[in-house]
Amino acid sequence: MLQSQKVLIVDDEEDIVKLLKTVLLKEGFEHVFAAFSAKEGWQQFQDQRPDVVILDIMLPDGEGYDVCKQIRSVSNVPIFFLSAKTEEIDKILGFAIGGDDYITKPFSPKEVAYRIKARFRRQEAAYEDVDKAHIVQAGPFVFDEQKIELKKNGEIIELKPKELGLFTHLLKHPNQIISKESLYDQVWGEDSFGYDNTVMVHIRRLREKIEDDPSNPQYLVTVKGLGYKLALEGAKR
């Protein structure tokens, strides 16, 4: 991941830029760019489109705060302020105008690198959570609500629309007893006349497709007098 991430350092102290760049490259960041003024920083941002910006506050032709505002007008990339200003008001201002972190000089270059890494890890975890939001998983079954695809132990199970509707309703309520009437209402959404036989037929067809031994079901079990449940250990959504 780090190999593809671009880092822009905006600081007028060449020694600091050189040190940061050396450490970042050593820590796995292959694309590190530098600017030594507010004007150059904004230009480099537009040219390189970095994934994170390390921004000094006191620059020879302006303040990093102004560069931050320019960046925030077009992007939400993480911005790490790097400054000799240690007053609380400076830090508050930095966060108020859109900074994500505030590091005071003198500083540890390696700490800066690891703060950036931590930020990227959190972003990646957040993206993964969003990407998995449409996945329903319970026991050996995984249902992808976007692809409308059901798998058991990694193998796709072909189900007809009503069978799929019936099974996914049970899958979203694992280990819960659901009556035949409730299943009919949820899946068919019609007058419940004749629901008993309809549900039973579809349950039998489902068992033939999801069970190893349909006549001795392990997952889709009957709870006599109450209905059915999808019996799964360690079920989660």
C-alpha angles and dihedrals in degrees: 000000000000092000090068098042118102121215124196119198116197111189133125094217105092094196091057092047092049092048094047092046092050093051094044091051090049090051092056105270105132099180112059120157130187138208127180103200140037092253093048091044092056091045092049090049091055093045100043103029093212124204093224135017127210104201131189116211101213109059127166095248101032145325130303087230089070092049088050090054090050092051093046090054089067109017146034097208114143113270120201114196114215112192148151087221107104102171117120092235091059092052092047091050091049092055093040094059094048111283118147098200138009121211121184126216129277092051143160111256090207090054089054090051092050093047089055091047090051090051092052091048091055091048092049092049090050092051090049091052091052092046091053095046091098094051120099112195129180127156110319092340127096122180121193107205093195097050092033087227129146123200133184114200088342095308120116115242115207111221132174116240097263092043090051092048091050095047097045090051089054091043092056090052103042119184091009121124110235122188122234091243092052091049090050092049093049098045106030100026091200139113106304095230107133093004094136096066093038093055093044092053092050092046089054091050091048092053090053089058104037104031127079088214110022093190090056103036118201099183112021100052133176119235102203114241093001111061137251139317137190102234110210133158118224092007116180141163 
